[in-house]
Amino acid sequence: MISYLRFDDKISRSERKAYDKLAAIKELAKFLLSKNQTLLGTVRKSKPNTPNELKVPGISEKFSKFAFTGEVTMVAYVPKKERIVHVLSTQHSDNSISQNEYKKPIMIEDYNKSKGGVDNADKLIREYTCARRTARWPYRIFMIILDICALNAFILNLVRKRVRKIIRDFKWFDQTAFLNDLSLSPLSNILYMNNIDDKIDYIMFYLLQLFDTHAPIRTITVTHRSPPWITDNVKYMMMLRDQALAKYKKTRLDTSWTYYKTLRN
């Protein structure tokens, strides 16, 4: 189920107090907190949601100024002269500052540890996106949801529980040596046996000995398995699509672009 909030309707605007510039963010923060989720991210100083008191916190380097409003905490940090970084959080509720030489707020330290996730997600989505140019925003949101679902499925496929399998290792199997040892095995002794079960056990015993010598049993750990829907035909079509795109980037011909679009769709 997809939940959404709107901050541009007339009722919300009329009820919102003029001095509370973080009203929209606070409403979003309350909604996320009701789902046991917190919010941590950067805010542009040009945004109207940023209080004026934090836009020019000071001129000295390594200076921090905090603002608290309900569940939302915002900090303005000056890493170097004439540069201000604004971070907003519902996870932090104090003005803790690290004790290293940079004197960064703990909010920014936590943000730096996890800020690469969005960039990596955008990079992976751009590789195989289903988005198309459109002027209809509901269609655009739907395509974004499909891209995120595909990325989540890919991640879940990578982090699945490791599977241990027992196999026979035929990597160094020598067929000539195997047949030579097989010819030297005393399998002709089964001619002097009357019980069929004894004959089968005798043959299996020597065959297993040969296989254990030439193709020993070992245990492997399967950490990556290809998705079942990525067949050999799909991989071949993906290769043709990538080659067509590379050719278009090199030649910039309309025919190459048309061929690429045919393979892409």
GROMACS elastic network, one bead per residue, 0.5 to 0.9 nm:
[ bonds ]
;  ai    aj funct       b0    kb
    5    27     6  0.86039   500
    5    28     6  0.74418   500
    5    31     6  0.87773   500
    6     9     6  0.67703   500
    6    12     6  0.86051   500
    6    24     6  0.87283   500
    7    10     6  0.87518   500
    7    12     6  0.64755   500
    7    13     6  0.75433   500
    7    24     6  0.61256   500
    7    27     6  0.88304   500
    8    11     6  0.85720   500
    8    12     6  0.70178   500
    8    13     6  0.67921   500
    9    12     6  0.56755   500
    9    13     6  0.64212   500
    9    14     6  0.88131   500
   10    13     6  0.50887   500
   10    14     6  0.60430   500
   10    15     6  0.85435   500
   11    14     6  0.52859   500
   11    15     6  0.62058   500
   11    16     6  0.85255   500
   12    15     6  0.52110   500
   12    16     6  0.59140   500
   13    16     6  0.51817   500
   13    17     6  0.82183   500
   14    17     6  0.78908   500
   16    19     6  0.87121   500
   16    20     6  0.73528   500
   16    21     6  0.88487   500
   16    23     6  0.68888   500
   16    24     6  0.87546   500
   17    20     6  0.54751   500
   17    21     6  0.80319   500
   17    23     6  0.79803   500
   18    21     6  0.69582   500
   19    22     6  0.88437   500
   20    23     6  0.56390   500
   20    49     6  0.85178   500
   20    51     6  0.87885   500
   20    69     6  0.89876   500
   21    24     6  0.76356   500
   21    25     6  0.85702   500
   21    48     6  0.69205   500
   21    50     6  0.69138   500
   21    51     6  0.67542   500
   22    25     6  0.52134   500
   22    26     6  0.59145   500
   22    27     6  0.85303   500
   22    48     6  0.88343   500
   22    49     6  0.53558   500
   22    50     6  0.73924   500
   22    51     6  0.81127   500
   22    69     6  0.80330   500
   22    72     6  0.83038   500
   23    26     6  0.50730   500
   23    27     6  0.61872   500
   23    28     6  0.86958   500
   23    49     6  0.82214   500
   24    27     6  0.51701   500
   24    28     6  0.63754   500
   24    29     6  0.86299   500
   24    49     6  0.82342   500
   25    28     6  0.50246   500
   25    29     6  0.59916   500
   25    30     6  0.85858   500
   25    49     6  0.80476   500
   25    72     6  0.79627   500
   26    30     6  0.61002   500
   26    31     6  0.85449   500
   26    69     6  0.82649   500
   26    70     6  0.75935   500
   26    71     6  0.69063   500
   26    72     6  0.63858   500
   26    90     6  0.89694   500
   27    30     6  0.52236   500
   27    31     6  0.63331   500
   27    32     6  0.87924   500
   28    31     6  0.50845   500
   28    32     6  0.62568   500
   28    33     6  0.85780   500
   28    39     6  0.89979   500
   29    32     6  0.51514   500
   29    33     6  0.60176   500
   29    34     6  0.85337   500
   29    37     6  0.85654   500
   29    38     6  0.71714   500
   29    39     6  0.67572   500
   29    71     6  0.70924   500
   29    72     6  0.72251   500
   29    89     6  0.88246   500
   29    90     6  0.66749   500
   30    33     6  0.50539   500
   30    34     6  0.61454   500
   30    35     6  0.87734   500
   30    71     6  0.74468   500
   31    34     6  0.52059   500
   31    35     6  0.67282   500
   31    37     6  0.86473   500
   32    35     6  0.50865   500
   32    36     6  0.63917   500
   32    38     6  0.61582   500
   32    39     6  0.75223   500
   33    37     6  0.50558   500
   33    38     6  0.59451   500
   33    39     6  0.85433   500
   33    71     6  0.89869   500
   33    90     6  0.82206   500
   34    37     6  0.73667   500
   35    38     6  0.87324   500
   37    90     6  0.89557   500
   37    91     6  0.87866   500
   38    89     6  0.74742   500
   38    90     6  0.54842   500
   38    91     6  0.54923   500
   39    72     6  0.88539   500
   39    88     6  0.76137   500
   39    89     6  0.53337   500
   39    90     6  0.52372   500
   39    91     6  0.64956   500
   40    87     6  0.72603   500
   40    88     6  0.57127   500
   40    90     6  0.65935   500
   40    91     6  0.69658   500
   40    92     6  0.87989   500
   40   107     6  0.79948   500
   40   110     6  0.86534   500
   40   111     6  0.67843   500
   41    86     6  0.85742   500
   41    87     6  0.56121   500
   41    88     6  0.55492   500
   41    89     6  0.66289   500
   41   108     6  0.88072   500
   41   111     6  0.67747   500
   41   115     6  0.81332   500
   42    85     6  0.74682   500
   42    86     6  0.56225   500
   42    88     6  0.60459   500
   42    89     6  0.87898   500
   42   108     6  0.89254   500
   42   111     6  0.84537   500
   43    46     6  0.85927   500
   43    47     6  0.74477   500
   43    49     6  0.86494   500
   43    50     6  0.75356   500
   43    85     6  0.79048   500
   43    86     6  0.53420   500
   43    87     6  0.57907   500
   43    88     6  0.66889   500
   44    47     6  0.55880   500
   44    49     6  0.89893   500
   44    50     6  0.76020   500
   44    85     6  0.80019   500
   44    86     6  0.67037   500
   44    87     6  0.87820   500
   45    48     6  0.79918   500
   45    49     6  0.84603   500
   45    50     6  0.59371   500
   45    51     6  0.85521   500
   45    52     6  0.88704   500
   45    54     6  0.82371   500
   45    55     6  0.60446   500
   45    84     6  0.81039   500
   45    85     6  0.80241   500
   45    86     6  0.68333   500
   46    49     6  0.84915   500
   46    50     6  0.73281   500
   46    55     6  0.84367   500
   47    50     6  0.57488   500
   48    51     6  0.75586   500
   48    52     6  0.89309   500
   50    53     6  0.84898   500
   50    54     6  0.71245   500
   50    55     6  0.72718   500
   50    74     6  0.88032   500
   50    86     6  0.85181   500
   51    54     6  0.56649   500
   51    55     6  0.68389   500
   51    67     6  0.86046   500
   52    55     6  0.52194   500
   52    56     6  0.74446   500
   53    56     6  0.65814   500
   53    57     6  0.66789   500
   53    65     6  0.88749   500
   53    67     6  0.85923   500
   54    57     6  0.52238   500
   54    58     6  0.89822   500
   54    65     6  0.68838   500
   54    66     6  0.77578   500
   54    67     6  0.77756   500
   54    74     6  0.85456   500
   54    75     6  0.74479   500
   54    76     6  0.57884   500
   54    86     6  0.80652   500
   55    58     6  0.89932   500
   55    76     6  0.74670   500
   55    84     6  0.77254   500
   55    86     6  0.84905   500
   56    59     6  0.78464   500
   56    76     6  0.84477   500
   56    84     6  0.79468   500
   57    63     6  0.77166   500
   57    64     6  0.73344   500
   57    65     6  0.61582   500
   57    76     6  0.67129   500
   57    77     6  0.79258   500
   57    78     6  0.81304   500
   57    84     6  0.83060   500
   58    61     6  0.82596   500
   58    63     6  0.69068   500
   58    64     6  0.83833   500
   58    65     6  0.85475   500
   58    78     6  0.78624   500
   59    63     6  0.79138   500
   59    78     6  0.78022   500
   59    80     6  0.88424   500
   59    81     6  0.63857   500
   59    82     6  0.70013   500
   60    63     6  0.60285   500
   60    78     6  0.73513   500
   60    80     6  0.78403   500
   60    81     6  0.66305   500
   60    82     6  0.89397   500
   61    64     6  0.89247   500
   61    77     6  0.84858   500
   61    78     6  0.53935   500
   61    79     6  0.57581   500
   61    81     6  0.56859   500
   61    82     6  0.87253   500
   61    83     6  0.88872   500
   62    77     6  0.67056   500
   62    78     6  0.52105   500
   62    79     6  0.51895   500
   62    80     6  0.68439   500
   62    81     6  0.88661   500
   62   101     6  0.89302   500
   62   102     6  0.62433   500
   62   103     6  0.59419   500
   62   104     6  0.70149   500
   63    76     6  0.80680   500
   63    77     6  0.57047   500
   63    78     6  0.52786   500
   63    79     6  0.75051   500
   63    80     6  0.89976   500
   63   103     6  0.79008   500
   63   104     6  0.84337   500
   64    75     6  0.66809   500
   64    76     6  0.55612   500
   64    78     6  0.66027   500
   64    95     6  0.88765   500
   64    97     6  0.85474   500
   64   103     6  0.84754   500
   64   104     6  0.77469   500
   64   105     6  0.72269   500
   65    74     6  0.84355   500
   65    75     6  0.55494   500
   65    76     6  0.52427   500
   65    77     6  0.66824   500
   65    95     6  0.84204   500
   66    73     6  0.72577   500
   66    74     6  0.57712   500
   66    76     6  0.64907   500
   66    77     6  0.88328   500
   66    94     6  0.85328   500
   66    95     6  0.65315   500
   67    72     6  0.84366   500
   67    73     6  0.58736   500
   67    74     6  0.51718   500
   67    75     6  0.62267   500
   67    76     6  0.85917   500
   67    95     6  0.89804   500
   68    71     6  0.77635   500
   68    72     6  0.61293   500
   68    74     6  0.65109   500
   68    75     6  0.88163   500
   68    93     6  0.76387   500
   68    94     6  0.85162   500
   69    72     6  0.53690   500
   69    73     6  0.64348   500
   69    74     6  0.85227   500
   70    73     6  0.79241   500
   71    89     6  0.84629   500
   71    90     6  0.57115   500
   71    91     6  0.84891   500
   71    92     6  0.88409   500
   71    93     6  0.76735   500
   72    88     6  0.70364   500
   72    89     6  0.58803   500
   72    91     6  0.82491   500
   72    92     6  0.81540   500
   72    93     6  0.76707   500
   73    87     6  0.83855   500
   73    88     6  0.57858   500
   73    89     6  0.52666   500
   73    90     6  0.61554   500
   73    91     6  0.82426   500
   73    92     6  0.66255   500
   73    93     6  0.61122   500
   73    94     6  0.79020   500
   73    95     6  0.89756   500
   74    86     6  0.70142   500
   74    87     6  0.56734   500
   74    89     6  0.63308   500
   74    90     6  0.88381   500
   74   107     6  0.88792   500
   75    85     6  0.80704   500
   75    86     6  0.57059   500
   75    87     6  0.55043   500
   75    88     6  0.66404   500
   75    89     6  0.87387   500
   75    95     6  0.83645   500
   75   105     6  0.79025   500
   75   107     6  0.80128   500
   75   108     6  0.86901   500
   76    84     6  0.63954   500
   76    85     6  0.56177   500
   76    87     6  0.67496   500
   77    83     6  0.84316   500
   77    84     6  0.56305   500
   77    85     6  0.51599   500
   77    86     6  0.64874   500
   77    87     6  0.83034   500
   77   104     6  0.73718   500
   77   105     6  0.76659   500
   77   108     6  0.86498   500
   78    81     6  0.67907   500
   78    82     6  0.76375   500
   78    83     6  0.57955   500
   78    85     6  0.63442   500
   78   104     6  0.89476   500
   79    82     6  0.88781   500
   79    83     6  0.66641   500
   79    84     6  0.69638   500
   79    85     6  0.75972   500
   79   102     6  0.75477   500
   79   103     6  0.89073   500
   79   104     6  0.80396   500
   80    83     6  0.57331   500
   80    84     6  0.78618   500
   81    84     6  0.82255   500
   86   108     6  0.89590   500
   87   107     6  0.72385   500
   87   108     6  0.68077   500
   87   111     6  0.83220   500
   88   107     6  0.81171   500
   89    92     6  0.59689   500
   89    93     6  0.82155   500
   89   107     6  0.72668   500
   90    93     6  0.72617   500
   91   107     6  0.84604   500
   92    95     6  0.83354   500
   92    96     6  0.88935   500
   92   106     6  0.84227   500
   92   107     6  0.67613   500
   93    96     6  0.88772   500
   95   105     6  0.71512   500
   95   106     6  0.79613   500
   95   107     6  0.86636   500
   96   104     6  0.89179   500
   96   105     6  0.59093   500
   96   106     6  0.57083   500
   96   107     6  0.79895   500
   97   100     6  0.89186   500
   97   103     6  0.60548   500
   97   104     6  0.56809   500
   97   106     6  0.53144   500
   97   107     6  0.82860   500
   98   101     6  0.84789   500
   98   102     6  0.78754   500
   98   103     6  0.52987   500
   98   104     6  0.54850   500
   98   105     6  0.58341   500
   98   106     6  0.59145   500
   98   109     6  0.79646   500
   99   102     6  0.78941   500
   99   103     6  0.58404   500
   99   104     6  0.79879   500
  100   103     6  0.56461   500
  100   104     6  0.77849   500
  101   104     6  0.84298   500
  104   107     6  0.81452   500
  104   108     6  0.64946   500
  104   109     6  0.67303   500
  105   108     6  0.54457   500
  105   109     6  0.64875   500
  105   110     6  0.88666   500
  106   110     6  0.61409   500
  106   111     6  0.84648   500
  107   110     6  0.53081   500
  107   111     6  0.61829   500
  107   112     6  0.87362   500
  108   112     6  0.60712   500
  108   113     6  0.86505   500
  109   112     6  0.52861   500
  109   113     6  0.65423   500
  110   113     6  0.52529   500
  110   114     6  0.68255   500
  110   115     6  0.86535   500
  111   114     6  0.55005   500
  111   115     6  0.56798   500
  112   115     6  0.53371   500
  112   116     6  0.78324   500
  113   116     6  0.76777   500
  114   117     6  0.60532   500
  114   118     6  0.85387   500
  115   118     6  0.64747   500
  115   119     6  0.75076   500
  116   119     6  0.52149   500
  116   120     6  0.60992   500
  116   121     6  0.85178   500
  117   120     6  0.52394   500
  117   121     6  0.60841   500
  117   122     6  0.86316   500
  118   121     6  0.50354   500
  118   122     6  0.61387   500
  118   123     6  0.85582   500
  119   122     6  0.51754   500
  119   123     6  0.61652   500
  119   124     6  0.87046   500
  120   123     6  0.50087   500
  120   124     6  0.61847   500
  120   125     6  0.85545   500
  121   124     6  0.52211   500
  121   125     6  0.61032   500
  121   126     6  0.86043   500
  121   148     6  0.84141   500
  121   151     6  0.76450   500
  122   125     6  0.51101   500
  122   126     6  0.61255   500
  122   127     6  0.88256   500
  123   126     6  0.52931   500
  123   127     6  0.66564   500
  124   127     6  0.53784   500
  124   128     6  0.73025   500
  124   129     6  0.85687   500
  124   151     6  0.73820   500
  125   128     6  0.58294   500
  125   129     6  0.54561   500
  125   130     6  0.88255   500
  125   147     6  0.61742   500
  125   148     6  0.73415   500
  125   150     6  0.83600   500
  125   151     6  0.67195   500
  126   129     6  0.52906   500
  126   130     6  0.89167   500
  126   147     6  0.88550   500
  128   147     6  0.81979   500
  129   132     6  0.85903   500
  129   143     6  0.84886   500
  129   144     6  0.85783   500
  129   146     6  0.86924   500
  129   147     6  0.59920   500
  129   150     6  0.89883   500
  130   143     6  0.64080   500
  130   144     6  0.81655   500
  130   146     6  0.74705   500
  130   147     6  0.65222   500
  131   134     6  0.88055   500
  131   140     6  0.71355   500
  131   142     6  0.89682   500
  131   143     6  0.53686   500
  131   144     6  0.69504   500
  131   146     6  0.86928   500
  131   147     6  0.77654   500
  132   140     6  0.78164   500
  132   143     6  0.79632   500
  133   140     6  0.81352   500
  134   137     6  0.76203   500
  134   139     6  0.74982   500
  134   140     6  0.68566   500
  135   139     6  0.83844   500
  135   140     6  0.80468   500
  136   139     6  0.55489   500
  136   140     6  0.64655   500
  136   141     6  0.89845   500
  137   141     6  0.61786   500
  137   142     6  0.85504   500
  138   141     6  0.51532   500
  138   142     6  0.61838   500
  138   143     6  0.87358   500
  139   142     6  0.50277   500
  139   143     6  0.63242   500
  139   144     6  0.87494   500
  140   143     6  0.51787   500
  140   144     6  0.63346   500
  140   145     6  0.87510   500
  141   144     6  0.50283   500
  141   145     6  0.62450   500
  141   146     6  0.87135   500
  142   145     6  0.51154   500
  142   146     6  0.63669   500
  142   147     6  0.88018   500
  143   146     6  0.50222   500
  143   147     6  0.62687   500
  143   148     6  0.87034   500
  144   147     6  0.50747   500
  144   148     6  0.62342   500
  144   149     6  0.85773   500
  145   148     6  0.51591   500
  145   149     6  0.60966   500
  145   150     6  0.85983   500
  146   149     6  0.50639   500
  146   150     6  0.61597   500
  146   151     6  0.86379   500
  147   150     6  0.51458   500
  147   151     6  0.62448   500
  147   152     6  0.86653   500
  148   151     6  0.50275   500
  148   152     6  0.60983   500
  148   153     6  0.85610   500
  149   152     6  0.50684   500
  149   153     6  0.61486   500
  149   154     6  0.86034   500
  150   153     6  0.51210   500
  150   154     6  0.62384   500
  150   155     6  0.87568   500
  151   154     6  0.50278   500
  151   155     6  0.62518   500
  151   156     6  0.86420   500
  152   155     6  0.51016   500
  152   156     6  0.61168   500
  152   157     6  0.85069   500
  153   156     6  0.51399   500
  153   157     6  0.61266   500
  153   158     6  0.87432   500
  154   157     6  0.51143   500
  154   158     6  0.64319   500
  154   159     6  0.89375   500
  154   227     6  0.86046   500
  155   158     6  0.51082   500
  155   159     6  0.63128   500
  155   160     6  0.86695   500
  156   159     6  0.52603   500
  156   160     6  0.60941   500
  157   160     6  0.55519   500
  157   224     6  0.78811   500
  157   225     6  0.77286   500
  157   226     6  0.83494   500
  157   227     6  0.74278   500
  158   161     6  0.87868   500
  158   223     6  0.77321   500
  158   224     6  0.63066   500
  158   225     6  0.79728   500
  159   162     6  0.82289   500
  159   223     6  0.83195   500
  159   224     6  0.85420   500
  160   163     6  0.88338   500
  160   223     6  0.79031   500
  160   224     6  0.83277   500
  161   223     6  0.77477   500
  162   221     6  0.64997   500
  162   222     6  0.58662   500
  162   223     6  0.51670   500
  162   224     6  0.81028   500
  163   220     6  0.83458   500
  163   221     6  0.56474   500
  163   222     6  0.51544   500
  163   223     6  0.68525   500
  164   219     6  0.67049   500
  164   220     6  0.56427   500
  164   222     6  0.61372   500
  164   223     6  0.88464   500
  165   218     6  0.84800   500
  165   219     6  0.56415   500
  165   220     6  0.53981   500
  165   221     6  0.63015   500
  165   222     6  0.73101   500
  166   217     6  0.68493   500
  166   218     6  0.57959   500
  166   220     6  0.63922   500
  166   221     6  0.89199   500
  167   216     6  0.84615   500
  167   217     6  0.56804   500
  167   218     6  0.57321   500
  167   219     6  0.63110   500
  167   220     6  0.74276   500
  168   171     6  0.89956   500
  168   211     6  0.84108   500
  168   212     6  0.83559   500
  168   215     6  0.56493   500
  168   216     6  0.55646   500
  168   218     6  0.62287   500
  168   219     6  0.86166   500
  169   172     6  0.74795   500
  169   173     6  0.78046   500
  169   214     6  0.85542   500
  169   215     6  0.50934   500
  169   216     6  0.57166   500
  169   217     6  0.61853   500
  169   218     6  0.67458   500
  170   174     6  0.85835   500
  170   214     6  0.77729   500
  170   215     6  0.52175   500
  170   216     6  0.79028   500
  171   215     6  0.79480   500
  172   214     6  0.77354   500
  172   215     6  0.75335   500
  173   177     6  0.86041   500
  173   178     6  0.80120   500
  173   214     6  0.57570   500
  173   215     6  0.60359   500
  174   177     6  0.54779   500
  174   178     6  0.61683   500
  174   179     6  0.87598   500
  174   214     6  0.70814   500
  174   215     6  0.89584   500
  175   178     6  0.50213   500
  175   179     6  0.61593   500
  175   180     6  0.85342   500
  175   214     6  0.87631   500
  176   179     6  0.53065   500
  176   180     6  0.61807   500
  176   181     6  0.87533   500
  177   180     6  0.50251   500
  177   181     6  0.62151   500
  177   182     6  0.84916   500
  177   214     6  0.82588   500
  178   181     6  0.52964   500
  178   182     6  0.60878   500
  178   183     6  0.86915   500
  178   210     6  0.72064   500
  178   211     6  0.82557   500
  178   213     6  0.88709   500
  178   214     6  0.66934   500
  179   183     6  0.61542   500
  179   184     6  0.87450   500
  180   183     6  0.52362   500
  180   184     6  0.65894   500
  181   184     6  0.51231   500
  181   185     6  0.64204   500
  181   210     6  0.74490   500
  182   185     6  0.52320   500
  182   186     6  0.87146   500
  182   187     6  0.86633   500
  182   206     6  0.86663   500
  182   207     6  0.79994   500
  182   210     6  0.73400   500
  183   186     6  0.82008   500
  183   187     6  0.85953   500
  184   187     6  0.84992   500
  185   188     6  0.82149   500
  185   206     6  0.72970   500
  185   207     6  0.89748   500
  186   189     6  0.60550   500
  186   190     6  0.86058   500
  186   206     6  0.85104   500
  187   190     6  0.61477   500
  187   191     6  0.85105   500
  187   202     6  0.78489   500
  187   203     6  0.66412   500
  187   206     6  0.79298   500
  188   191     6  0.58967   500
  188   192     6  0.81639   500
  189   192     6  0.57118   500
  189   193     6  0.72513   500
  189   199     6  0.87190   500
  189   202     6  0.87959   500
  190   193     6  0.51658   500
  190   194     6  0.82892   500
  190   198     6  0.81928   500
  190   199     6  0.54583   500
  190   200     6  0.86623   500
  190   202     6  0.73984   500
  190   203     6  0.80216   500
  191   194     6  0.79961   500
  191   199     6  0.84295   500
  193   196     6  0.76349   500
  193   198     6  0.71656   500
  193   199     6  0.65685   500
  194   197     6  0.89440   500
  194   198     6  0.79085   500
  194   199     6  0.79919   500
  195   198     6  0.53702   500
  195   199     6  0.65726   500
  196   199     6  0.50566   500
  196   200     6  0.63664   500
  196   201     6  0.87245   500
  197   200     6  0.51655   500
  197   201     6  0.61813   500
  197   202     6  0.85098   500
  198   201     6  0.51255   500
  198   202     6  0.60137   500
  198   203     6  0.86422   500
  199   202     6  0.51073   500
  199   203     6  0.62638   500
  199   204     6  0.86213   500
  200   203     6  0.52264   500
  200   204     6  0.60853   500
  200   205     6  0.84846   500
  201   204     6  0.51397   500
  201   205     6  0.59906   500
  201   206     6  0.88006   500
  202   205     6  0.52214   500
  202   206     6  0.66193   500
  202   207     6  0.87580   500
  203   206     6  0.55011   500
  203   207     6  0.61151   500
  203   208     6  0.85668   500
  204   207     6  0.50720   500
  204   208     6  0.59304   500
  204   209     6  0.84395   500
  205   208     6  0.54257   500
  205   209     6  0.63487   500
  205   210     6  0.88842   500
  206   209     6  0.50227   500
  206   210     6  0.63033   500
  206   211     6  0.87560   500
  207   210     6  0.51001   500
  207   211     6  0.62481   500
  207   212     6  0.85640   500
  208   211     6  0.50589   500
  208   212     6  0.59646   500
  208   213     6  0.85078   500
  209   212     6  0.51449   500
  209   213     6  0.63162   500
  209   214     6  0.88476   500
  210   213     6  0.51634   500
  210   214     6  0.62496   500
  210   215     6  0.80538   500
  211   214     6  0.51826   500
  211   215     6  0.50577   500
  211   216     6  0.64623   500
  211   217     6  0.86595   500
  212   215     6  0.54350   500
  212   217     6  0.66645   500
  213   216     6  0.59118   500
  222   225     6  0.71391   500
  225   228     6  0.85872   500
  226   229     6  0.83827   500
  226   230     6  0.69221   500
  226   231     6  0.88604   500
  227   230     6  0.55581   500
  227   231     6  0.83289   500
  228   231     6  0.68612   500
  229   234     6  0.82187   500
  230   233     6  0.79829   500
  230   234     6  0.57493   500
  230   235     6  0.65400   500
  231   234     6  0.51629   500
  231   235     6  0.62913   500
  231   236     6  0.86543   500
  232   235     6  0.50748   500
  232   236     6  0.61702   500
  232   237     6  0.86930   500
  233   236     6  0.50672   500
  233   237     6  0.62678   500
  233   238     6  0.86436   500
  234   237     6  0.50969   500
  234   238     6  0.61459   500
  234   239     6  0.86216   500
  235   238     6  0.50391   500
  235   239     6  0.62150   500
  235   240     6  0.87428   500
  236   239     6  0.50926   500
  236   240     6  0.63556   500
  236   241     6  0.86834   500
  237   240     6  0.50771   500
  237   241     6  0.61529   500
  237   242     6  0.86889   500
  237   263     6  0.72709   500
  237   264     6  0.88629   500
  238   241     6  0.50209   500
  238   242     6  0.62237   500
  238   243     6  0.86012   500
  238   263     6  0.81794   500
  238   264     6  0.82734   500
  239   242     6  0.52129   500
  239   243     6  0.61809   500
  239   244     6  0.86011   500
  240   243     6  0.50873   500
  240   244     6  0.60874   500
  240   245     6  0.86455   500
  240   260     6  0.86023   500
  240   263     6  0.73975   500
  241   244     6  0.50976   500
  241   245     6  0.62651   500
  241   246     6  0.86774   500
  241   259     6  0.87066   500
  241   260     6  0.60710   500
  241   261     6  0.84478   500
  241   262     6  0.87176   500
  241   263     6  0.54429   500
  241   264     6  0.61191   500
  242   245     6  0.51255   500
  242   246     6  0.61983   500
  242   247     6  0.86115   500
  242   260     6  0.82525   500
  242   264     6  0.89421   500
  243   246     6  0.50825   500
  243   247     6  0.61540   500
  243   248     6  0.86806   500
  243   260     6  0.85633   500
  244   247     6  0.50680   500
  244   248     6  0.62491   500
  244   249     6  0.87310   500
  244   256     6  0.66962   500
  244   257     6  0.77984   500
  244   259     6  0.69369   500
  244   260     6  0.51397   500
  244   261     6  0.88947   500
  244   263     6  0.81200   500
  245   248     6  0.51173   500
  245   249     6  0.62642   500
  245   250     6  0.86598   500
  245   256     6  0.77887   500
  245   257     6  0.74253   500
  245   259     6  0.88511   500
  245   260     6  0.58332   500
  245   261     6  0.88186   500
  246   249     6  0.51798   500
  246   250     6  0.63030   500
  246   251     6  0.87519   500
  247   250     6  0.51087   500
  247   251     6  0.60667   500
  247   252     6  0.78546   500
  247   253     6  0.88002   500
  247   256     6  0.68036   500
  247   257     6  0.87269   500
  247   260     6  0.89084   500
  248   251     6  0.51728   500
  248   253     6  0.62168   500
  248   254     6  0.80955   500
  248   255     6  0.84782   500
  248   256     6  0.51258   500
  248   257     6  0.58037   500
  248   260     6  0.77186   500
  249   252     6  0.55865   500
  249   253     6  0.86174   500
  249   256     6  0.89019   500
  249   257     6  0.88583   500
  250   253     6  0.87004   500
  251   256     6  0.77600   500
  252   255     6  0.87320   500
  252   256     6  0.72071   500
  252   257     6  0.75001   500
  253   256     6  0.52969   500
  253   257     6  0.64869   500
  253   258     6  0.88231   500
  254   257     6  0.50594   500
  254   258     6  0.61695   500
  254   259     6  0.86137   500
  255   258     6  0.50963   500
  255   259     6  0.61771   500
  255   260     6  0.85829   500
  256   259     6  0.51244   500
  256   260     6  0.61393   500
  256   261     6  0.86840   500
  257   260     6  0.50269   500
  257   261     6  0.61925   500
  257   262     6  0.86300   500
  258   261     6  0.51732   500
  258   262     6  0.62681   500
  258   263     6  0.88460   500
  259   262     6  0.51150   500
  259   263     6  0.64750   500
  259   264     6  0.86392   500
  260   263     6  0.52365   500
  260   264     6  0.59951   500
  260   265     6  0.86404   500
  261   265     6  0.60546   500
  262   265     6  0.55591   500
